[in-house]
Amino acid sequence: MRVKLQFIFSVAGQVTIRKEFPLIYFLSTLNSRNNKRTKDIKKNIIKQFQILEKEALIKSEITLYQKDDNRQTVTIQELSLTQIDKTKIIGFYETNKYFI
């Protein structure tokens, strides 16, 4: 549920078509010391991006702003847990289709 709420905040809180999902901040709010739970949440984040792309609400290419200050552009279908582990912010673009 918190993953979905963070997506809503990411989209509603920014007026441009370019949006950011503050991954490292979001994960730090969970206070989870359980690696399985954290891994499940990361999988859920990937799933939510896939759903939004499937519904044509966001474009298929995203930018991963990594912890080492590098940037990587990937498609949502290529997004993996390994990439998520290295990422602090996920940049994505809305399409012209509206969120309902």
C-alpha positions in Angstrom: 0.0 0.0 0.0 2.8 2.4 0.9 4.4 1.8 -2.5 1.2 2.8 -4.3 0.9 5.9 -2.1 4.4 6.9 -2.9 3.6 6.6 -6.6 0.6 8.8 -6.2 2.7 11.4 -4.3 5.3 11.2 -7.0 2.8 11.9 -9.8 0.5 14.3 -8.0 3.2 16.3 -6.3 4.9 17.4 -9.5 3.4 19.5 -12.3 5.8 18.6 -15.1 5.5 15.4 -17.2 8.9 14.4 -15.8 8.5 12.7 -12.4 10.8 11.3 -9.8 10.3 8.4 -7.5 12.6 9.0 -4.4 13.5 5.4 -4.0 16.3 5.7 -1.4 14.2 8.1 0.7 11.1 5.8 0.5 13.0 2.7 1.5 14.6 4.6 4.5 11.1 5.3 5.8 10.2 1.6 6.1 12.6 0.9 9.0 12.7 -2.7 7.9 15.6 -4.8 9.0 14.1 -7.8 7.4 15.9 -8.4 4.0 13.0 -10.6 2.6 10.5 -7.8 3.3 12.7 -5.2 1.7 13.2 -7.4 -1.3 9.5 -7.9 -1.6 8.9 -4.2 -1.5 11.5 -3.6 -4.2 9.8 -6.3 -6.3 6.5 -4.5 -5.7 8.0 -1.2 -6.9 9.2 -2.9 -10.1 5.7 -4.4 -10.6 4.0 -1.0 -10.1 6.2 0.6 -12.8 5.3 -2.3 -15.1 1.6 -1.8 -14.5 1.8 1.9 -15.1 3.7 1.3 -18.4 1.3 -1.4 -19.5 -1.6 1.0 -18.9 0.3 3.6 -21.0 0.4 6.0 -18.1 4.2 6.4 -18.2 6.7 5.9 -20.9 8.7 2.7 -21.1 12.1 4.3 -20.6 13.2 5.4 -17.2 16.4 6.9 -15.8 18.1 5.5 -12.8 20.0 8.0 -10.7 22.4 5.8 -8.9 24.1 6.1 -5.5 27.5 6.6 -7.1 26.0 9.7 -9.0 26.0 7.8 -12.3 22.9 7.7 -14.5 21.5 4.8 -16.5 18.6 4.8 -18.9 16.7 1.5 -19.1 13.3 0.2 -20.2 10.9 -0.8 -17.5 11.0 -4.4 -18.7 14.8 -4.4 -18.0 14.4 -3.1 -14.5 15.9 -5.6 -12.0 16.5 -5.9 -8.2 20.2 -5.4 -8.8 19.6 -2.1 -10.5 17.1 -1.0 -7.8 19.8 -1.8 -5.1 22.1 0.7 -6.8 19.5 3.4 -7.3 18.6 6.5 -5.2 16.0 8.1 -7.6 14.0 6.7 -10.5 13.1 9.4 -13.1 10.2 8.7 -15.4 7.8 10.5 -17.8 4.1 10.6 -17.9 2.3 10.0 -21.2 -0.7 12.1 -22.3 -3.1 9.6 -20.8 -4.6 10.7 -17.5 -4.3 9.0 -14.1 -7.8 8.0 -12.9 
